[in-house]
Amino acid sequence: MSPTLRRAAVRAATAAALAVPAALIGRAAWGIPASMGASRRRLRPLVTGSPHFSEGKFCNTVATTTMQPGSTGDFVREARKGRRAGVPSSPVPLVTPQLPTEAAELAVTWFGHASALLEVDGHRVLVDPVWGERVSPSAVVGPKRLHPVPGPLEELPQVDAVLISHDHYDHLDLPTVRRLVREQTAPFVVPLGIGEHLRGWGVPEDRVVELDWDGTHRVGGLTLVCAEARHFSGRGLSRDDTLWSSWVVAGPRHRVFFGGDTGYHPAFAAIGAQHGPFDLTLLPVGAYSPQWPAIHMDPEEAVRAHGDLGGDVFLPIHWATFNLAFHPWAEPIDRLLAAAARSEVSVVVPRPGERLDLSTSTPTTTDWWTAVS
């Protein structure tokens, strides 16, 4: 080969080699700006009036750090060890959702992680729906599902409200929101600031209800209460520009508490005193770590919170679906059941997609997770 042809071949080969990563980078970055939601500049005028907004950000009522001081080295060491412990060893058993035409007096269908469909006194409320494949601004990079979605979003019956706890990607999913705009007519009831994300994603103004802590919204016979949580927010480099919350779903005969994502905090007792007791609590039990104890409860703290709330039946959420910490995949449930037994707490652990009707009695759930873990 002549020197000229050789140089041309090298240039062509180099261009081809660079084209592959460039294409991958382009695909990974596609859609990220939209997924990140509203900017701080857009949000600031809408949230500064909240008593929980101070010095340019939303704040918890108790001192809270997202990462323990001096724990960065521990985090890096854990990450280097790998996170395979958080992955099940075999496929997670799923149940095809069986949803009745009419909503029950008290029932719940868990879809995995924090996504669930509540049935309370003949109404339906969808909480933190995430049907996306990854909890990330990118469609190809970021934590991926450990099990498929149990059933199509389009097969859900019409719901009365969609509740969002905060704007992290594993609780607020842009693709899911866009599908809900098409498939449902219910309002999105959200903490302050999140409405601006939704408007930017095409949710009509008349379907956006934003509340501060202790704010309420009526839907049919239900009262939805935005309740305090201990966490943080943010979909990019900027944090705490939108509020985070838990939710009370109160009907004339039954009450459900949805914890979303939260660390343990004293307000659980106050919420229980004001809005409880609760027939059912959905509380997060996974993604905990000694490096961030203030923002994610561990299973023992979740049992304590259930007691503070005056809860009857406890359904654990925020586990099984995404690998977001360093603990073994099934450890949250093993620890939860041990703590619940000591406190005589009734726990139900449905498989993803399984519907439990609690209208007349507490269903029994079998151990399906040990074989998987």
C-alpha positions, 0 to 999 in steps of 0.5 A: 500500500502506498503511503498516501493510501496508508494514511487515508486508511488510518484516517478512515479507521480512526474516524470509524473508531471515534464514530462509535463512542460518539454515537453512544454518547449522543444516544446516552445524552438524548432527552436529558435536558427535558428529563431534568425538568424545570430550572432553578430560575423557573422554580424560584418565583413559585416556591419562595413563599413557602415557610419551608423554603429558606436561604435559597432552598427547601429545608427539613425541620430537623438537621439533615445531611445527605451524606455523613461527614467523612464517609466519602472514603467508605462510599468509594470503597463500597462502590469498588467492591461492586454492587452485585449483592444488590442484584437477585440471583434469579428472576423475581416472580411477577404477578399479572395485575388483576384489577376489578372494575370497581375499586374496593374499600381497602386494597393495594397493588404493588408494582415494585419499588415505590409504585402502587395503586391504592384502593380506598373507599371506592376510589383509586390513587396511583402513587409514585408511578415509575414504568420506565426502564431506568431511573436516570435522565438518560435512556441508556445509562443509570440504574436499570430495572431488576425485574420487568414491569408487572403489567402495562400502564395502559391497562390500569383502570381510570384513577382518581389521583396521581400522587408524587412524593418528590422529584428523584428519578426513581419516583418521578419518571418522565416517560411514565408521566407522558403516558399518564397524560394520554391514558388518564384524566386524573390530577397530579397532586404533588409537593411544591415546585414539582408542578413546574416539571409537569407543566414543562412535560405537557401536563395540562394546568388544570391537572396539576395540584401543588401543595405545601406540607399540611396542605389538602386536596379533595378528590371525590370522597378522599382527602389527600394531605401533603405530609412532612418527610425527611429527604431532599430533592433534585434531578441535576446538579441543583438540589432542594429546589422542589419540596418532598413529602409523604401522603395521607389518603383519608376516606370516610372509612379508611386511611392509608399512609404513603411514605414515599422516600424518607429518613426517620423523623419525629413528625411521624408521631404528629402525623399519626396523632392528627391523621391516624390511625392508619389501616395501611402504611406503605413505608420505604425499607431499602436503599439505606446505608451508614453513609446516608442514615438521615435520608433513608430509613432502615427496616428497624426505623420503618417499623418504629415509624409504623408504630408512631403513625398508629399503623395496622398493616405494613407494606414495605416499599422502596426495595426489590426493583432498583439497585440503589445501595450496597446492601444485599437484595433481600436484606431489607425484608429479612431485617424488616420481618425480624423487627416486625416480629419483635414489635408484633407488627402485621407485615404483607410482602406482595410480589410485584403486580400482586393485589391484596384486598384488606377489606375484611382481613389481612391477607397472608403472604408467602416467602417468595424472596428467599429463593430469589436472593 
